Amino acid sequence: MTTLTLIDESGGRRCVEANPAPAFAKPKAPLRSRTVYAAAHVVPLAWADNTPGRPAQIDWESTIGFRRMIWSWGLGVADCMDTAQRNLGLDWPATAELMRRTGAAAAQYAKNEGWGRSVADLVCAGVNTDQLEPADLGDFDLSQIVEAYLQQLSVCEQSGCGPVIMCSRHLCQAAKSAADYVKVYDEVISAAKSPVILHWLGEVFDNQLHGYFGSTDWRKASQTLLRIIADNPGKVRGVKMSLLDEDAERYVRAMLPEGVMMLTGDDMHYVDLIRDGEQDDPRAKRQPDNKIVMHSDALLGAFSVIAPHVSAAVQALDRGDEAAYLRILEPTQALARQVFAAPTEYYKTSVAFMSWLNGHQPAFAMVGGLQSARSLPSLSRVVQLANECGALEVPQLAAQRWNALLALNGIGMHGV
């Protein structure tokens, strides 16, 4: 019997049996009913100087291998979207190289796969302004911010990846009104050679984005977002909404023009948001009984932890089997909520931890030394919930690695 040692916040220990992983089948054709991207992390060279403040040194074999794993389940990869890493260790030179390498790997994968998926189908990549000096160390005018966005957009497009226009700390600091956001986004979107995804990232992920889109009220801010989309017809493919507010997402989703998809970034409520059927239409203010059929697609960090479950659940939707979708995906929601527990900006620590437990990287290490950003009891809770929902892909390996990490820290079943 394979066992896992669990530890609580008081140091108490107990032993549980490791559950077998579900026997999910990989898809034999592209997923149809939902567009799904898993936001992947980067794996550092374990022996390199990835301490805080140092340039990222990446284990490219493991990093690209992780992306191939996600593709093999029929999911797309959202790359360079490490909101928990791009401002905490993943510098712009490493980000640019990541775009190039992932784009090249996606092109080769698409060719070998033969499903007709493009590089942009397989990868979308985050375009930001983080090559500039930190936003709190200087004043930046809007033209500098546009130029920074365009530099990253150019690298993204040259790699073949689909662009995701991320929220900019620099723009949040420099903008004096909602009109400044509209001006910058219109310039960047008009320069894009293909439709873009807009990313609305909430303060829970980055407190330097307070009042983004010109207001602390999401209803007012959403009007700025919607104006940007209206200003650029045919140029916005979708919106990734990461406010962790399901009511806000449903409201904005219903307001999107036809052909613009909502990609949920809500790791706390994705099961219902992806499944949703009828909902109240906020546009029909004088017709309260008016219903529309809507759902969210997905671009989620949590999905890099549970890629097999996500694939199997969407395959169930493809078959019209909503009950199977819920049976497969609902048990993973508790795990995702633990991965994204406060402080949420350090969620990638749990993602990298799960990657290590499942054998996708050789060491529990992160750029910027962020593997230390979660406590052992917090990681133990991740282990417990992953075991309960079947997210430990090779339970024997996961148990060996986790129990060894505890032992390294002087923790065993018989004392500390």
HUZI-V574774 format. One record per run of one state. SS is the DSSP state (H for helix, E for strand, - for the rest). FROM is the first residue (numbers start at 1). TO is the last residue. If there is no record, write none. Layout:
# HUZI-V574774
<<SS;FROM;TO> <SS;FROM;TO>>
This chain:
# HUZI-V574774
<<-;1;2> <E;3;7> <-;8;12> <E;13;17> <-;18;35> <E;36;39> <-;40;43> <E;44;44> <-;45;57> <E;58;58> <-;59;59> <H;60;72> <-;73;75> <E;76;79> <-;80;91> <H;92;113> <-;114;118> <H;119;122> <E;123;127> <-;128;134> <H;135;137> <-;138;141> <H;142;159> <-;160;161> <E;162;165> <-;166;168> <H;169;174> <-;175;177> <H;178;191> <-;192;195> <E;196;201> <-;202;206> <H;207;209> <-;210;211> <H;212;214> <-;215;217> <H;218;231> <-;232;235> <E;236;242> <-;243;245> <H;246;255> <-;256;260> <E;261;264> <-;265;269> <H;270;275> <-;276;277> <E;278;280> <-;281;290> <E;291;293> <-;294;296> <E;297;300> <-;301;301> <H;302;304> <-;305;306> <H;307;318> <-;319;321> <H;322;339> <-;340;343> <H;344;357> <-;358;366> <H;367;372> <-;373;375> <H;376;389> <-;390;394> <H;395;408> <-;409;411> <E;412;412> <-;413;414> <E;415;415> <-;416;416>>
